[in-house]
Amino acid sequence: MNFLKALFGPRRRDVWRQLAGEVDGQFHEGGLFNPFAVQARTGDWILTLDTFTSGDGKTNQTFTRLRAPYFNPDGFRFEIYRAGLLSGLGKAMGLQDIEVGHPRFDRDFVIKGNAPRRLRRLFDNRKIRAGIQVQPKIHLSVKGHAGWFSRFPDGVDELHFRAERAIKDLAQLRALFDLFGEILRHVCHNGKAQPDDVPVHIRRLGSPGGQIMDKYVLWEGDRPRRDAAAKLGRLGDPAAIPALADVLWDDDAVLRLRAVEALAAIRHPDAIGPLVPLLGDARKAAGLRFRDGVAEALRQLGEAELVVTVGAALGGDFGRLKAYDGGHRAGIVAALGHALGGSSGAHAANALAEIHAVEALPRLREVHRSAGTRDDLGQAISAAIGKLEARAALPRAASAADVEVETLPRSAQAPAPDPGTLPRSSPAP
């Protein structure tokens, strides 16, 4: 064995297993049709190193591949390979040849992209240029994943490296992992550090959730989004409120809770409005009623009375609700509308009727179509619809804005018409 090792070098399996330890990753054992692989996380991204075979069945070529899905909403694309290789591939992708302003680098590599200024900024990074130059053979690109058969969420593309042969040079592989980390930080975060950068965390929060699975997980979007929400809460910048509000109805229950906690932590009046409709959310999160976390957040924001008012209405006591004169009526109506689908649905329907919420009629009709009239909820919704439709049909007093000023009679003291506009008599004979 030592003789063979001296003759042919270490086995690729051993090198890749060592690489997994050095990059704090995981070595995946392979099978007959499933080659072994290395995966590691860097920042928000999962890097996957493996091999694949391509050919016509008679002559096959093995390639080493490293890939990392990432959120790319701007559709930034580039492709780079050593001069003299793979000529013309980028043109078929709609990319243009670009010189990045570093003569030696421009001489050694063909660089294509769809955003010249952004590409030049990318390759102004000395670490990125050095990481590319140490690779003997390289084809590095951003691969788009669109269409009916894509498993990738909208906006997620893939940083993709491939090279001929199965690479087993540990230093080369380690440099490749470092290169991917540097590129991803640049294209996703403009090279900025994360801890105190609000725009970076807003961008992270806006990325898709869920997973992309192959033989193993390639993309895990939920964990970075949860982390971003928590950090935005700690940073306390009101600029994050719209982004946090956008995920309050997300499918990821843990993310919703993190967003609620972050809005409470920011302690700004603008955080109240997005939370109020969630008082009627009957879903659970982390084994608890989601609305309980919302109620606590609103108490921290100084809206304890509003929480009590909605809670009493959902319990069948409408006195506080009828007397409410705060500035969140629309949010309360929305909360009661959402509660129609839960265990307090009948009380919510009655509450909407009690406060004459004719604006809730579309929601009541929607739930009524699915619930019918057989149970207490259906009957309560039917009664509420009847009361609100009757109220909506009542004549209303015209407002001042409804009357054209020119149609009103004028007093005798009003200015007379301009004499120049009056008809003139014909001249006397």
Secondary structure, DSSP 8 states (H G I E B T S, - for coil): -HHHHHHH-S-HHHHHHHHHHHTT-EEE---SSS--EEEEEETTEEEEEEEEEEESSSSEEEEEEEEEEEE-TT---EEEEETTSSTTHHHHTT-EE---S-HHHHHHEEEEES-HHHHHHHHT-HHHHHHHHT-SS-EEEEE---STT--S-TTEEEEEEEEEB----HHHHHHHHHHHHHHHHHHHHTT--STT-HHHHHHHHTS--SEEESSSEEEE-HHHHHHHHHHHHHHT-GGGHHHHHHTTT-S-HHHHHHHHHHHHHH--GGGHHHHGGGGG---EETTEEHHHHHHHHHHHTT-HHHHHHHHHHHTT--HHHHH--SS-HHHHHHHHHHHTTSTTHHHHHHHHHHTT-GGGHHHHHHHHHHH-SSSHHHHHHHHHHHHHHHHHTS-----GGGS-GGGS---TTS----GGGS-------
